[in-house]
Amino acid sequence: MAVEDRTLLDETRVAFVEKELRYISGIIKQKGREILSNYTITPPQFIALQWLFEHGDMTIGDLSNKMYLAFSTTTDLVDRMEKNELVKRVRDENDRRVVRIHLLQEGERVIEEVIAKRQAYLKDILSSFEQTEMDALSKLLQKLHVEMKEDGK
């Protein structure tokens, strides 16, 4: 096969993979929004709660950077979550000028419930996959994730 043919084939494959990942991401996002509609939180609040759930207490600045939001937008988000008793602001014991956002039990409960429902949805979708297909998919998704994380450094 000529180099030009291989390049075209690779570009076609890459375009296909990008398109499929985009469609899958969109479907998962839509399903996530359907699940969230049964809760009193918005999708951005859910994302913020996820960051806190997975990485522990953060400053508003850290959370803003993780979510790619303006500091003021994140402050408003945290204000609403604090009002709904999902998080609370806690002064850093080592530096009283630093305020961290702490996930409360109710916020943790919401995250765990929503993630469990998302996983149940995915389990239902994947139920038609053979074990070897599931193993291959898991391995390839993990490899893709590692490569993307490495590229981001």
ChimeraX attribute file (.defattr): number of C-alpha atoms within 10 A of each C-alpha:
attribute: neighborCount
match mode: 1-to-1
recipient: residues
	/A:1	5
	/A:2	6
	/A:3	8
	/A:4	9
	/A:5	10
	/A:6	11
	/A:7	11
	/A:8	11
	/A:9	12
	/A:10	12
	/A:11	12
	/A:12	12
	/A:13	12
	/A:14	12
	/A:15	12
	/A:16	12
	/A:17	12
	/A:18	12
	/A:19	12
	/A:20	12
	/A:21	12
	/A:22	12
	/A:23	12
	/A:24	12
	/A:25	12
	/A:26	12
	/A:27	12
	/A:28	15
	/A:29	14
	/A:30	12
	/A:31	16
	/A:32	18
	/A:33	15
	/A:34	12
	/A:35	16
	/A:36	17
	/A:37	12
	/A:38	9
	/A:39	12
	/A:40	10
	/A:41	17
	/A:42	14
	/A:43	13
	/A:44	13
	/A:45	18
	/A:46	20
	/A:47	15
	/A:48	20
	/A:49	27
	/A:50	19
	/A:51	17
	/A:52	21
	/A:53	17
	/A:54	8
	/A:55	9
	/A:56	13
	/A:57	20
	/A:58	19
	/A:59	17
	/A:60	22
	/A:61	17
	/A:62	15
	/A:63	24
	/A:64	18
	/A:65	13
	/A:66	12
	/A:67	14
	/A:68	10
	/A:69	14
	/A:70	13
	/A:71	15
	/A:72	12
	/A:73	12
	/A:74	22
	/A:75	16
	/A:76	11
	/A:77	16
	/A:78	22
	/A:79	15
	/A:80	15
	/A:81	22
	/A:82	18
	/A:83	10
	/A:84	14
	/A:85	14
	/A:86	21
	/A:87	23
	/A:88	19
	/A:89	18
	/A:90	15
	/A:91	15
	/A:92	13
	/A:93	9
	/A:94	7
	/A:95	8
	/A:96	9
	/A:97	9
	/A:98	14
	/A:99	18
	/A:100	19
	/A:101	22
	/A:102	21
	/A:103	24
	/A:104	16
	/A:105	12
	/A:106	13
	/A:107	23
	/A:108	16
	/A:109	12
	/A:110	19
	/A:111	18
	/A:112	14
	/A:113	12
	/A:114	17
	/A:115	15
	/A:116	12
	/A:117	16
	/A:118	18
	/A:119	12
	/A:120	12
	/A:121	15
	/A:122	13
	/A:123	12
	/A:124	10
	/A:125	10
	/A:126	12
	/A:127	10
	/A:128	10
	/A:129	12
	/A:130	10
	/A:131	10
	/A:132	9
	/A:133	12
	/A:134	14
	/A:135	12
	/A:136	12
	/A:137	13
	/A:138	12
	/A:139	12
	/A:140	12
	/A:141	12
	/A:142	12
	/A:143	12
	/A:144	12
	/A:145	12
	/A:146	12
	/A:147	11
	/A:148	11
	/A:149	10
	/A:150	9
	/A:151	8
	/A:152	7
	/A:153	5
